[in-house]
Amino acid sequence: EVELSSDGSAVNTGPKGVINDWRRFKQLETEQRQEQRREMERLIKKLSMTCRSHLDEETDKHKQKELQEKINGK
């Protein structure tokens, strides 16, 4: 005899049903772990500090100056 769960799907309480339930549980567990990992990576990227060297800042200033000179027609 097949029982129906609250969402209308069939429930098999025998060995095959238990194995299928376990597989589904492991699949959901893996998906949840992957989502948590992705969320942690997003949070790390968001909160990580970026560090720029003095040379990087000087290079950017030089590029900005050159761009401004081109805009001004020099």
PQR file of N, CA, C, O and H, with PARSE charges and radii, in Angstrom:
ATOM      1  N   GLU A   1       0.837  -1.182   0.000 -0.4000 1.5000
ATOM      2  CA  GLU A   1       0.000   0.000   0.000 -0.0000 2.0000
ATOM      3  C   GLU A   1       0.886   1.251   0.000  0.5500 1.7000
ATOM      4  O   GLU A   1       1.899   1.313   0.696 -0.5500 1.4000
ATOM      5  N   VAL A   2       0.487   2.222  -0.781 -0.4000 1.5000
ATOM      6  CA  VAL A   2       1.250   3.461  -0.905 -0.0000 2.0000
ATOM      7  C   VAL A   2       0.564   4.552  -0.120  0.5500 1.7000
ATOM      8  O   VAL A   2      -0.637   4.776  -0.270 -0.5500 1.4000
ATOM      9  H   VAL A   2      -0.336   2.171  -1.347  0.4000 1.0000
ATOM     10  N   GLU A   3       1.321   5.226   0.713 -0.4000 1.5000
ATOM     11  CA  GLU A   3       0.787   6.352   1.476 -0.0000 2.0000
ATOM     12  C   GLU A   3       1.080   7.635   0.727  0.5500 1.7000
ATOM     13  O   GLU A   3       2.034   7.711  -0.047 -0.5500 1.4000
ATOM     14  H   GLU A   3       2.296   5.044   0.835  0.4000 1.0000
ATOM     15  N   LEU A   4       0.252   8.646   0.960 -0.4000 1.5000
ATOM     16  CA  LEU A   4       0.477   9.954   0.357 -0.0000 2.0000
ATOM     17  C   LEU A   4       0.927  10.920   1.436  0.5500 1.7000
ATOM     18  O   LEU A   4       0.364  10.956   2.530 -0.5500 1.4000
ATOM     19  H   LEU A   4      -0.524   8.584   1.588  0.4000 1.0000
ATOM     20  N   SER A   5       1.949  11.705   1.115 -0.4000 1.5000
ATOM     21  CA  SER A   5       2.411  12.699   2.076 -0.0000 2.0000
ATOM     22  C   SER A   5       1.555  13.945   1.961  0.5500 1.7000
ATOM     23  O   SER A   5       0.656  14.019   1.122 -0.5500 1.4000
ATOM     24  H   SER A   5       2.406  11.677   0.226  0.4000 1.0000
ATOM     25  N   SER A   6       1.838  14.920   2.807 -0.4000 1.5000
ATOM     26  CA  SER A   6       1.030  16.148   2.837 -0.0000 2.0000
ATOM     27  C   SER A   6       1.097  16.929   1.528  0.5500 1.7000
ATOM     28  O   SER A   6       0.161  17.660   1.203 -0.5500 1.4000
ATOM     29  H   SER A   6       2.567  14.860   3.488  0.4000 1.0000
ATOM     30  N   ASP A   7       2.192  16.788   0.768 -0.4000 1.5000
ATOM     31  CA  ASP A   7       2.288  17.512  -0.505 -0.0000 2.0000
ATOM     32  C   ASP A   7       1.742  16.695  -1.674  0.5500 1.7000
ATOM     33  O   ASP A   7       1.819  17.142  -2.819 -0.5500 1.4000
ATOM     34  H   ASP A   7       2.952  16.194   1.032  0.4000 1.0000
ATOM     35  N   GLY A   8       1.190  15.504  -1.411 -0.4000 1.5000
ATOM     36  CA  GLY A   8       0.560  14.710  -2.448 -0.0000 2.0000
ATOM     37  C   GLY A   8       1.481  13.705  -3.117  0.5500 1.7000
ATOM     38  O   GLY A   8       1.039  12.950  -3.983 -0.5500 1.4000
ATOM     39  H   GLY A   8       1.128  15.141  -0.481  0.4000 1.0000
ATOM     40  N   SER A   9       2.766  13.677  -2.732 -0.4000 1.5000
ATOM     41  CA  SER A   9       3.675  12.716  -3.351 -0.0000 2.0000
ATOM     42  C   SER A   9       3.583  11.383  -2.611  0.5500 1.7000
ATOM     43  O   SER A   9       3.194  11.332  -1.445 -0.5500 1.4000
ATOM     44  H   SER A   9       3.125  14.290  -2.029  0.4000 1.0000
ATOM     45  N   ALA A  10       3.945  10.317  -3.303 -0.4000 1.5000
ATOM     46  CA  ALA A  10       3.880   8.984  -2.723 -0.0000 2.0000
ATOM     47  C   ALA A  10       5.021   8.786  -1.736  0.5500 1.7000
ATOM     48  O   ALA A  10       6.126   9.289  -1.941 -0.5500 1.4000
ATOM     49  H   ALA A  10       4.261  10.359  -4.250  0.4000 1.0000
ATOM     50  N   VAL A  11       4.750   8.059  -0.676 -0.4000 1.5000
ATOM     51  CA  VAL A  11       5.740   7.771   0.349 -0.0000 2.0000
ATOM     52  C   VAL A  11       5.916   6.264   0.423  0.5500 1.7000
ATOM     53  O   VAL A  11       4.957   5.529   0.658 -0.5500 1.4000
ATOM     54  H   VAL A  11       3.852   7.650  -0.509  0.4000 1.0000
ATOM     55  N   ASN A  12       7.139   5.813   0.223 -0.4000 1.5000
ATOM     56  CA  ASN A  12       7.442   4.398   0.318 -0.0000 2.0000
ATOM     57  C   ASN A  12       8.238   4.195   1.595  0.5500 1.7000
ATOM     58  O   ASN A  12       9.355   4.698   1.717 -0.5500 1.4000
ATOM     59  H   ASN A  12       7.918   6.410   0.032  0.4000 1.0000
ATOM     60  N   THR A  13       7.676   3.467   2.545 -0.4000 1.5000
ATOM     61  CA  THR A  13       8.341   3.292   3.831 -0.0000 2.0000
ATOM     62  C   THR A  13       9.185   2.032   3.896  0.5500 1.7000
ATOM     63  O   THR A  13       9.725   1.700   4.951 -0.5500 1.4000
ATOM     64  H   THR A  13       6.769   3.059   2.447  0.4000 1.0000
ATOM     65  N   GLY A  14       9.304   1.333   2.784 -0.4000 1.5000
ATOM     66  CA  GLY A  14      10.125   0.126   2.759 -0.0000 2.0000
ATOM     67  C   GLY A  14      11.592   0.470   2.571  0.5500 1.7000
ATOM     68  O   GLY A  14      11.963   1.643   2.590 -0.5500 1.4000
ATOM     69  H   GLY A  14       8.866   1.604   1.927  0.4000 1.0000
ATOM     70  N   PRO A  15      12.441  -0.559   2.386 -0.5600 1.5000
ATOM     71  CA  PRO A  15      13.884  -0.343   2.231  0.2800 2.0000
ATOM     72  C   PRO A  15      14.232   0.587   1.069  0.5500 1.7000
ATOM     73  O   PRO A  15      15.129   1.422   1.187 -0.5500 1.4000
ATOM     74  N   LYS A  16      13.528   0.445  -0.045 -0.4000 1.5000
ATOM     75  CA  LYS A  16      13.820   1.313  -1.192 -0.0000 2.0000
ATOM     76  C   LYS A  16      13.467   2.764  -0.874  0.5500 1.7000
ATOM     77  O   LYS A  16      14.179   3.681  -1.283 -0.5500 1.4000
ATOM     78  H   LYS A  16      12.800  -0.233  -0.141  0.4000 1.0000
ATOM     79  N   GLY A  17      12.380   2.969  -0.152 -0.4000 1.5000
ATOM     80  CA  GLY A  17      11.990   4.321   0.234 -0.0000 2.0000
ATOM     81  C   GLY A  17      12.990   4.947   1.181  0.5500 1.7000
ATOM     82  O   GLY A  17      13.303   6.133   1.079 -0.5500 1.4000
ATOM     83  H   GLY A  17      11.802   2.224   0.180  0.4000 1.0000
ATOM     84  N   VAL A  18      13.492   4.134   2.112 -0.4000 1.5000
ATOM     85  CA  VAL A  18      14.488   4.632   3.060 -0.0000 2.0000
ATOM     86  C   VAL A  18      15.767   5.011   2.325  0.5500 1.7000
ATOM     87  O   VAL A  18      16.359   6.056   2.597 -0.5500 1.4000
ATOM     88  H   VAL A  18      13.237   3.170   2.194  0.4000 1.0000
ATOM     89  N   ILE A  19      16.190   4.169   1.403 -0.4000 1.5000
ATOM     90  CA  ILE A  19      17.401   4.466   0.616 -0.0000 2.0000
ATOM     91  C   ILE A  19      17.201   5.729  -0.211  0.5500 1.7000
ATOM     92  O   ILE A  19      18.089   6.579  -0.271 -0.5500 1.4000
ATOM     93  H   ILE A  19      15.710   3.320   1.182  0.4000 1.0000
ATOM     94  N   ASN A  20      16.038   5.856  -0.849 -0.4000 1.5000
ATOM     95  CA  ASN A  20      15.760   7.062  -1.647 -0.0000 2.0000
ATOM     96  C   ASN A  20      15.716   8.312  -0.769  0.5500 1.7000
ATOM     97  O   ASN A  20      16.217   9.368  -1.156 -0.5500 1.4000
ATOM     98  H   ASN A  20      15.316   5.166  -0.800  0.4000 1.0000
ATOM     99  N   ASP A  21      15.115   8.184   0.412 -0.4000 1.5000
ATOM    100  CA  ASP A  21      15.087   9.319   1.343 -0.0000 2.0000
ATOM    101  C   ASP A  21      16.497   9.722   1.745  0.5500 1.7000
ATOM    102  O   ASP A  21      16.817  10.910   1.798 -0.5500 1.4000
ATOM    103  H   ASP A  21      14.708   7.326   0.727  0.4000 1.0000
ATOM    104  N   TRP A  22      17.336   8.738   2.027 -0.4000 1.5000
ATOM    105  CA  TRP A  22      18.716   9.013   2.422 -0.0000 2.0000
ATOM    106  C   TRP A  22      19.474   9.702   1.287  0.5500 1.7000
ATOM    107  O   TRP A  22      20.209  10.660   1.523 -0.5500 1.4000
ATOM    108  H   TRP A  22      17.076   7.773   1.984  0.4000 1.0000
ATOM    109  N   ARG A  23      19.295   9.216   0.061 -0.4000 1.5000
ATOM    110  CA  ARG A  23      19.951   9.846  -1.095 -0.0000 2.0000
ATOM    111  C   ARG A  23      19.496  11.288  -1.258  0.5500 1.7000
ATOM    112  O   ARG A  23      20.312  12.179  -1.499 -0.5500 1.4000
ATOM    113  H   ARG A  23      18.698   8.437  -0.130  0.4000 1.0000
ATOM    114  N   ARG A  24      18.205  11.516  -1.127 -0.4000 1.5000
ATOM    115  CA  ARG A  24      17.667  12.879  -1.249 -0.0000 2.0000
ATOM    116  C   ARG A  24      18.223  13.772  -0.142  0.5500 1.7000
ATOM    117  O   ARG A  24      18.582  14.923  -0.393 -0.5500 1.4000
ATOM    118  H   ARG A  24      17.543  10.792  -0.931  0.4000 1.0000
ATOM    119  N   PHE A  25      18.296  13.246   1.081 -0.4000 1.5000
ATOM    120  CA  PHE A  25      18.856  13.988   2.199 -0.0000 2.0000
ATOM    121  C   PHE A  25      20.304  14.372   1.910  0.5500 1.7000
ATOM    122  O   PHE A  25      20.684  15.522   2.129 -0.5500 1.4000
ATOM    123  H   PHE A  25      18.005  12.311   1.285  0.4000 1.0000
ATOM    124  N   LYS A  26      21.116  13.442   1.428 -0.4000 1.5000
ATOM    125  CA  LYS A  26      22.522  13.709   1.117 -0.0000 2.0000
ATOM    126  C   LYS A  26      22.639  14.732  -0.003  0.5500 1.7000
ATOM    127  O   LYS A  26      23.525  15.586   0.030 -0.5500 1.4000
ATOM    128  H   LYS A  26      20.807  12.507   1.250  0.4000 1.0000
ATOM    129  N   GLN A  27      21.756  14.655  -0.993 -0.4000 1.5000
ATOM    130  CA  GLN A  27      21.777  15.611  -2.091 -0.0000 2.0000
ATOM    131  C   GLN A  27      21.474  17.018  -1.569  0.5500 1.7000
ATOM    132  O   GLN A  27      22.165  17.976  -1.913 -0.5500 1.4000
ATOM    133  H   GLN A  27      21.037  13.961  -1.019  0.4000 1.0000
ATOM    134  N   LEU A  28      20.444  17.132  -0.742 -0.4000 1.5000
ATOM    135  CA  LEU A  28      20.103  18.433  -0.164 -0.0000 2.0000
ATOM    136  C   LEU A  28      21.209  18.958   0.740  0.5500 1.7000
ATOM    137  O   LEU A  28      21.492  20.156   0.758 -0.5500 1.4000
ATOM    138  H   LEU A  28      19.883  16.353  -0.462  0.4000 1.0000
ATOM    139  N   GLU A  29      21.825  18.065   1.481 -0.4000 1.5000
ATOM    140  CA  GLU A  29      22.935  18.444   2.360 -0.0000 2.0000
ATOM    141  C   GLU A  29      24.101  19.001   1.545  0.5500 1.7000
ATOM    142  O   GLU A  29      24.692  20.014   1.921 -0.5500 1.4000
ATOM    143  H   GLU A  29      21.596  17.092   1.467  0.4000 1.0000
ATOM    144  N   THR A  30      24.431  18.353   0.443 -0.4000 1.5000
ATOM    145  CA  THR A  30      25.512  18.801  -0.428 -0.0000 2.0000
ATOM    146  C   THR A  30      25.183  20.154  -1.051  0.5500 1.7000
ATOM    147  O   THR A  30      26.037  21.039  -1.100 -0.5500 1.4000
ATOM    148  H   THR A  30      23.951  17.530   0.138  0.4000 1.0000
ATOM    149  N   GLU A  31      23.954  20.317  -1.524 -0.4000 1.5000
ATOM    150  CA  GLU A  31      23.542  21.590  -2.116 -0.0000 2.0000
ATOM    151  C   GLU A  31      23.608  22.716  -1.089  0.5500 1.7000
ATOM    152  O   GLU A  31      24.035  23.827  -1.403 -0.5500 1.4000
ATOM    153  H   GLU A  31      23.260  19.598  -1.484  0.4000 1.0000
ATOM    154  N   GLN A  32      23.188  22.426   0.130 -0.4000 1.5000
ATOM    155  CA  GLN A  32      23.223  23.436   1.184 -0.0000 2.0000
ATOM    156  C   GLN A  32      24.671  23.818   1.513  0.5500 1.7000
ATOM    157  O   GLN A  32      24.974  24.997   1.695 -0.5500 1.4000
ATOM    158  H   GLN A  32      22.842  21.523   0.385  0.4000 1.0000
ATOM    159  N   ARG A  33      25.553  22.839   1.589 -0.4000 1.5000
ATOM    160  CA  ARG A  33      26.967  23.097   1.877 -0.0000 2.0000
ATOM    161  C   ARG A  33      27.589  23.953   0.777  0.5500 1.7000
ATOM    162  O   ARG A  33      28.363  24.866   1.064 -0.5500 1.4000
ATOM    163  H   ARG A  33      25.307  21.881   1.441  0.4000 1.0000
ATOM    164  N   GLN A  34      27.251  23.660  -0.490 -0.4000 1.5000
ATOM    165  CA  GLN A  34      27.774  24.444  -1.611 -0.0000 2.0000
ATOM    166  C   GLN A  34      27.264  25.881  -1.560  0.5500 1.7000
ATOM    167  O   GLN A  34      28.021  26.816  -1.818 -0.5500 1.4000
ATOM    168  H   GLN A  34      26.621  22.918  -0.723  0.4000 1.0000
ATOM    169  N   GLU A  35      25.999  26.059  -1.232 -0.4000 1.5000
ATOM    170  CA  GLU A  35      25.424  27.406  -1.134 -0.0000 2.0000
ATOM    171  C   GLU A  35      26.082  28.181   0.009  0.5500 1.7000
ATOM    172  O   GLU A  35      26.368  29.370  -0.132 -0.5500 1.4000
ATOM    173  H   GLU A  35      25.384  25.299  -1.023  0.4000 1.0000
ATOM    174  N   GLN A  36      26.320  27.516   1.131 -0.4000 1.5000
ATOM    175  CA  GLN A  36      26.990  28.170   2.248 -0.0000 2.0000
ATOM    176  C   GLN A  36      28.406  28.576   1.858  0.5500 1.7000
ATOM    177  O   GLN A  36      28.868  29.652   2.241 -0.5500 1.4000
ATOM    178  H   GLN A  36      26.087  26.550   1.246  0.4000 1.0000
ATOM    179  N   ARG A  37      29.097  27.733   1.106 -0.4000 1.5000
ATOM    180  CA  ARG A  37      30.454  28.041   0.655 -0.0000 2.0000
ATOM    181  C   ARG A  37      30.446  29.254  -0.275  0.5500 1.7000
ATOM    182  O   ARG A  37      31.284  30.146  -0.146 -0.5500 1.4000
ATOM    183  H   ARG A  37      28.722  26.859   0.795  0.4000 1.0000
ATOM    184  N   ARG A  38      29.490  29.284  -1.219 -0.4000 1.5000
ATOM    185  CA  ARG A  38      29.382  30.432  -2.133 -0.0000 2.0000
ATOM    186  C   ARG A  38      29.077  31.716  -1.369  0.5500 1.7000
ATOM    187  O   ARG A  38      29.645  32.769  -1.662 -0.5500 1.4000
ATOM    188  H   ARG A  38      28.809  28.559  -1.324  0.4000 1.0000
ATOM    189  N   GLU A  39      28.185  31.626  -0.397 -0.4000 1.5000
ATOM    190  CA  GLU A  39      27.835  32.803   0.398 -0.0000 2.0000
ATOM    191  C   GLU A  39      29.037  33.283   1.212  0.5500 1.7000
ATOM    192  O   GLU A  39      29.263  34.486   1.343 -0.5500 1.4000
ATOM    193  H   GLU A  39      27.724  30.771  -0.160  0.4000 1.0000
ATOM    194  N   MET A  40      29.796  32.350   1.753 -0.4000 1.5000
ATOM    195  CA  MET A  40      30.993  32.707   2.519 -0.0000 2.0000
ATOM    196  C   MET A  40      32.016  33.383   1.610  0.5500 1.7000
ATOM    197  O   MET A  40      32.645  34.361   2.013 -0.5500 1.4000
ATOM    198  H   MET A  40      29.613  31.373   1.647  0.4000 1.0000
ATOM    199  N   GLU A  41      32.191  32.879   0.397 -0.4000 1.5000
ATOM    200  CA  GLU A  41      33.126  33.497  -0.543 -0.0000 2.0000
ATOM    201  C   GLU A  41      32.682  34.909  -0.906  0.5500 1.7000
ATOM    202  O   GLU A  41      33.509  35.816  -0.997 -0.5500 1.4000
ATOM    203  H   GLU A  41      31.680  32.085   0.069  0.4000 1.0000
ATOM    204  N   ARG A  42      31.365  35.101  -1.116 -0.4000 1.5000
ATOM    205  CA  ARG A  42      30.845  36.445  -1.407 -0.0000 2.0000
ATOM    206  C   ARG A  42      31.112  37.391  -0.245  0.5500 1.7000
ATOM    207  O   ARG A  42      31.510  38.539  -0.444 -0.5500 1.4000
ATOM    208  H   ARG A  42      30.693  34.364  -1.041  0.4000 1.0000
ATOM    209  N   LEU A  43      30.893  36.902   0.961 -0.4000 1.5000
ATOM    210  CA  LEU A  43      31.107  37.721   2.142 -0.0000 2.0000
ATOM    211  C   LEU A  43      32.589  38.057   2.314  0.5500 1.7000
ATOM    212  O   LEU A  43      32.935  39.183   2.669 -0.5500 1.4000
ATOM    213  H   LEU A  43      30.570  35.969   1.123  0.4000 1.0000
ATOM    214  N   ILE A  44      33.452  37.090   2.065 -0.4000 1.5000
ATOM    215  CA  ILE A  44      34.900  37.326   2.168 -0.0000 2.0000
ATOM    216  C   ILE A  44      35.332  38.381   1.170  0.5500 1.7000
ATOM    217  O   ILE A  44      36.086  39.291   1.513 -0.5500 1.4000
ATOM    218  H   ILE A  44      33.171  36.175   1.776  0.4000 1.0000
ATOM    219  N   LYS A  45      34.861  38.268  -0.059 -0.4000 1.5000
ATOM    220  CA  LYS A  45      35.213  39.265  -1.071 -0.0000 2.0000
ATOM    221  C   LYS A  45      34.702  40.645  -0.688  0.5500 1.7000
ATOM    222  O   LYS A  45      35.387  41.649  -0.879 -0.5500 1.4000
ATOM    223  H   LYS A  45      34.248  37.529  -0.338  0.4000 1.0000
ATOM    224  N   LYS A  46      33.490  40.683  -0.145 -0.4000 1.5000
ATOM    225  CA  LYS A  46      32.891  41.957   0.226 -0.0000 2.0000
ATOM    226  C   LYS A  46      33.659  42.617   1.370  0.5500 1.7000
ATOM    227  O   LYS A  46      33.863  43.831   1.369 -0.5500 1.4000
ATOM    228  H   LYS A  46      32.933  39.867   0.010  0.4000 1.0000
ATOM    229  N   LEU A  47      34.076  41.827   2.327 -0.4000 1.5000
ATOM    230  CA  LEU A  47      34.708  42.374   3.525 -0.0000 2.0000
ATOM    231  C   LEU A  47      36.228  42.447   3.447  0.5500 1.7000
ATOM    232  O   LEU A  47      36.868  43.028   4.323 -0.5500 1.4000
ATOM    233  H   LEU A  47      33.911  40.841   2.328  0.4000 1.0000
ATOM    234  N   SER A  48      36.807  41.861   2.403 -0.4000 1.5000
ATOM    235  CA  SER A  48      38.266  41.863   2.329 -0.0000 2.0000
ATOM    236  C   SER A  48      38.775  43.261   2.026  0.5500 1.7000
ATOM    237  O   SER A  48      38.159  44.023   1.281 -0.5500 1.4000
ATOM    238  H   SER A  48      36.287  41.389   1.691  0.4000 1.0000
ATOM    239  N   MET A  49      39.882  43.567   2.609 -0.4000 1.5000
ATOM    240  CA  MET A  49      40.489  44.876   2.387 -0.0000 2.0000
ATOM    241  C   MET A  49      41.378  44.794   1.161  0.5500 1.7000
ATOM    242  O   MET A  49      42.084  43.808   0.944 -0.5500 1.4000
ATOM    243  H   MET A  49      40.382  42.948   3.214  0.4000 1.0000
ATOM    244  N   THR A  50      41.329  45.831   0.378 -0.4000 1.5000
ATOM    245  CA  THR A  50      42.229  45.885  -0.759 -0.0000 2.0000
ATOM    246  C   THR A  50      43.389  46.791  -0.398  0.5500 1.7000
ATOM    247  O   THR A  50      43.222  47.799   0.289 -0.5500 1.4000
ATOM    248  H   THR A  50      40.756  46.631   0.554  0.4000 1.0000
ATOM    249  N   CYS A  51      44.525  46.428  -0.854 -0.4000 1.5000
ATOM    250  CA  CYS A  51      45.731  47.164  -0.512 -0.0000 2.0000
ATOM    251  C   CYS A  51      46.399  47.621  -1.801  0.5500 1.7000
ATOM    252  O   CYS A  51      46.620  46.826  -2.714 -0.5500 1.4000
ATOM    253  H   CYS A  51      44.661  45.609  -1.411  0.4000 1.0000
ATOM    254  N   ARG A  52      46.714  48.889  -1.863 -0.4000 1.5000
ATOM    255  CA  ARG A  52      47.377  49.441  -3.042 -0.0000 2.0000
ATOM    256  C   ARG A  52      48.723  50.001  -2.602  0.5500 1.7000
ATOM    257  O   ARG A  52      48.837  50.643  -1.558 -0.5500 1.4000
ATOM    258  H   ARG A  52      46.535  49.534  -1.121  0.4000 1.0000
ATOM    259  N   SER A  53      49.710  49.749  -3.399 -0.4000 1.5000
ATOM    260  CA  SER A  53      51.035  50.261  -3.079 -0.0000 2.0000
ATOM    261  C   SER A  53      51.159  51.714  -3.529  0.5500 1.7000
ATOM    262  O   SER A  53      50.336  52.215  -4.295 -0.5500 1.4000
ATOM    263  H   SER A  53      49.617  49.227  -4.246  0.4000 1.0000
ATOM    264  N   HIS A  54      52.180  52.365  -3.048 -0.4000 1.5000
ATOM    265  CA  HIS A  54      52.450  53.743  -3.436 -0.0000 2.0000
ATOM    266  C   HIS A  54      52.683  53.816  -4.944  0.5500 1.7000
ATOM    267  O   HIS A  54      52.235  54.759  -5.595 -0.5500 1.4000
ATOM    268  H   HIS A  54      52.849  51.958  -2.425  0.4000 1.0000
ATOM    269  N   LEU A  55      53.376  52.832  -5.499 -0.4000 1.5000
ATOM    270  CA  LEU A  55      53.650  52.792  -6.936 -0.0000 2.0000
ATOM    271  C   LEU A  55      52.341  52.704  -7.732  0.5500 1.7000
ATOM    272  O   LEU A  55      52.193  53.373  -8.755 -0.5500 1.4000
ATOM    273  H   LEU A  55      53.740  52.066  -4.970  0.4000 1.0000
ATOM    274  N   ASP A  56      51.397  51.886  -7.269 -0.4000 1.5000
ATOM    275  CA  ASP A  56      50.096  51.790  -7.939 -0.0000 2.0000
ATOM    276  C   ASP A  56      49.387  53.146  -7.947  0.5500 1.7000
ATOM    277  O   ASP A  56      48.809  53.545  -8.957 -0.5500 1.4000
ATOM    278  H   ASP A  56      51.517  51.343  -6.438  0.4000 1.0000
ATOM    279  N   GLU A  57      49.436  53.844  -6.823 -0.4000 1.5000
ATOM    280  CA  GLU A  57      48.781  55.148  -6.740 -0.0000 2.0000
ATOM    281  C   GLU A  57      49.452  56.154  -7.668  0.5500 1.7000
ATOM    282  O   GLU A  57      48.769  56.931  -8.336 -0.5500 1.4000
ATOM    283  H   GLU A  57      49.907  53.520  -6.002  0.4000 1.0000
ATOM    284  N   GLU A  58      50.771  56.146  -7.716 -0.4000 1.5000
ATOM    285  CA  GLU A  58      51.498  57.067  -8.601 -0.0000 2.0000
ATOM    286  C   GLU A  58      51.193  56.771 -10.069  0.5500 1.7000
ATOM    287  O   GLU A  58      51.027  57.693 -10.868 -0.5500 1.4000
ATOM    288  H   GLU A  58      51.325  55.515  -7.173  0.4000 1.0000
ATOM    289  N   THR A  59      51.121  55.506 -10.417 -0.4000 1.5000
ATOM    290  CA  THR A  59      50.800  55.113 -11.797 -0.0000 2.0000
ATOM    291  C   THR A  59      49.401  55.608 -12.169  0.5500 1.7000
ATOM    292  O   THR A  59      49.195  56.141 -13.260 -0.5500 1.4000
ATOM    293  H   THR A  59      51.256  54.758  -9.768  0.4000 1.0000
ATOM    294  N   ASP A  60      48.445  55.430 -11.260 -0.4000 1.5000
ATOM    295  CA  ASP A  60      47.079  55.899 -11.517 -0.0000 2.0000
ATOM    296  C   ASP A  60      47.031  57.421 -11.663  0.5500 1.7000
ATOM    297  O   ASP A  60      46.329  57.942 -12.530 -0.5500 1.4000
ATOM    298  H   ASP A  60      48.612  54.997 -10.375  0.4000 1.0000
ATOM    299  N   LYS A  61      47.770  58.124 -10.823 -0.4000 1.5000
ATOM    300  CA  LYS A  61      47.807  59.585 -10.925 -0.0000 2.0000
ATOM    301  C   LYS A  61      48.378  60.012 -12.270  0.5500 1.7000
ATOM    302  O   LYS A  61      47.873  60.942 -12.898 -0.5500 1.4000
ATOM    303  H   LYS A  61      48.340  57.701 -10.119  0.4000 1.0000
ATOM    304  N   HIS A  62      49.439  59.327 -12.714 -0.4000 1.5000
ATOM    305  CA  HIS A  62      50.068  59.643 -13.997 -0.0000 2.0000
ATOM    306  C   HIS A  62      49.093  59.390 -15.150  0.5500 1.7000
ATOM    307  O   HIS A  62      48.979  60.210 -16.061 -0.5500 1.4000
ATOM    308  H   HIS A  62      49.849  58.571 -12.203  0.4000 1.0000
ATOM    309  N   LYS A  63      48.392  58.253 -15.107 -0.4000 1.5000
ATOM    310  CA  LYS A  63      47.412  57.935 -16.148 -0.0000 2.0000
ATOM    311  C   LYS A  63      46.274  58.950 -16.151  0.5500 1.7000
ATOM    312  O   LYS A  63      45.809  59.362 -17.214 -0.5500 1.4000
ATOM    313  H   LYS A  63      48.485  57.587 -14.367  0.4000 1.0000
ATOM    314  N   GLN A  64      45.828  59.352 -14.969 -0.4000 1.5000
ATOM    315  CA  GLN A  64      44.754  60.338 -14.869 -0.0000 2.0000
ATOM    316  C   GLN A  64      45.209  61.677 -15.446  0.5500 1.7000
ATOM    317  O   GLN A  64      44.442  62.360 -16.125 -0.5500 1.4000
ATOM    318  H   GLN A  64      46.205  59.018 -14.106  0.4000 1.0000
ATOM    319  N   LYS A  65      46.454  62.044 -15.175 -0.4000 1.5000
ATOM    320  CA  LYS A  65      47.001  63.301 -15.691 -0.0000 2.0000
ATOM    321  C   LYS A  65      47.078  63.261 -17.217  0.5500 1.7000
ATOM    322  O   LYS A  65      46.713  64.231 -17.882 -0.5500 1.4000
ATOM    323  H   LYS A  65      47.077  61.489 -14.624  0.4000 1.0000
ATOM    324  N   GLU A  66      47.552  62.144 -17.773 -0.4000 1.5000
ATOM    325  CA  GLU A  66      47.637  62.000 -19.227 -0.0000 2.0000
ATOM    326  C   GLU A  66      46.244  62.075 -19.866  0.5500 1.7000
ATOM    327  O   GLU A  66      46.066  62.704 -20.909 -0.5500 1.4000
ATOM    328  H   GLU A  66      47.849  61.356 -17.232  0.4000 1.0000
ATOM    329  N   LEU A  67      45.279  61.438 -19.239 -0.4000 1.5000
ATOM    330  CA  LEU A  67      43.921  61.454 -19.750 -0.0000 2.0000
ATOM    331  C   LEU A  67      43.348  62.877 -19.716  0.5500 1.7000
ATOM    332  O   LEU A  67      42.682  63.305 -20.658 -0.5500 1.4000
ATOM    333  H   LEU A  67      45.425  60.927 -18.392  0.4000 1.0000
ATOM    334  N   GLN A  68      43.606  63.589 -18.646 -0.4000 1.5000
ATOM    335  CA  GLN A  68      43.122  64.959 -18.528 -0.0000 2.0000
ATOM    336  C   GLN A  68      43.753  65.848 -19.590  0.5500 1.7000
ATOM    337  O   GLN A  68      43.088  66.728 -20.138 -0.5500 1.4000
ATOM    338  H   GLN A  68      44.147  63.242 -17.881  0.4000 1.0000
ATOM    339  N   GLU A  69      45.044  65.624 -19.889 -0.4000 1.5000
ATOM    340  CA  GLU A  69      45.735  66.407 -20.917 -0.0000 2.0000
ATOM    341  C   GLU A  69      45.132  66.108 -22.300  0.5500 1.7000
ATOM    342  O   GLU A  69      44.977  67.017 -23.116 -0.5500 1.4000
ATOM    343  H   GLU A  69      45.584  64.909 -19.444  0.4000 1.0000
ATOM    344  N   LYS A  70      44.799  64.867 -22.557 -0.4000 1.5000
ATOM    345  CA  LYS A  70      44.178  64.507 -23.842 -0.0000 2.0000
ATOM    346  C   LYS A  70      42.801  65.170 -23.964  0.5500 1.7000
ATOM    347  O   LYS A  70      42.420  65.651 -25.031 -0.5500 1.4000
ATOM    348  H   LYS A  70      44.924  64.129 -21.894  0.4000 1.0000
ATOM    349  N   ILE A  71      42.081  65.184 -22.868 -0.4000 1.5000
ATOM    350  CA  ILE A  71      40.741  65.809 -22.879 -0.0000 2.0000
ATOM    351  C   ILE A  71      40.862  67.305 -23.153  0.5500 1.7000
ATOM    352  O   ILE A  71      40.059  67.880 -23.888 -0.5500 1.4000
ATOM    353  H   ILE A  71      42.391  64.793 -22.002  0.4000 1.0000
ATOM    354  N   ASN A  72      41.868  67.923 -22.554 -0.4000 1.5000
ATOM    355  CA  ASN A  72      42.065  69.353 -22.703 -0.0000 2.0000
ATOM    356  C   ASN A  72      42.701  69.711 -24.063  0.5500 1.7000
ATOM    357  O   ASN A  72      42.823  70.889 -24.397 -0.5500 1.4000
ATOM    358  H   ASN A  72      42.520  67.456 -21.957  0.4000 1.0000
ATOM    359  N   GLY A  73      43.095  68.719 -24.825 -0.4000 1.5000
ATOM    360  CA  GLY A  73      43.646  68.950 -26.149 -0.0000 2.0000
ATOM    361  C   GLY A  73      45.115  69.312 -26.177  0.5500 1.7000
ATOM    362  O   GLY A  73      45.558  69.973 -27.116 -0.5500 1.4000
ATOM    363  H   GLY A  73      42.996  67.762 -24.554  0.4000 1.0000
ATOM    364  N   LYS A  74      45.861  68.918 -25.218 -0.4000 1.5000
ATOM    365  CA  LYS A  74      47.299  69.242 -25.192 -0.0000 2.0000
ATOM    366  C   LYS A  74      48.096  68.146 -25.836  0.5500 1.7000
ATOM    367  O   LYS A  74      49.321  68.235 -25.910 -0.5500 1.4000
ATOM    368  H   LYS A  74      45.501  68.380 -24.456  0.4000 1.0000
TER
END
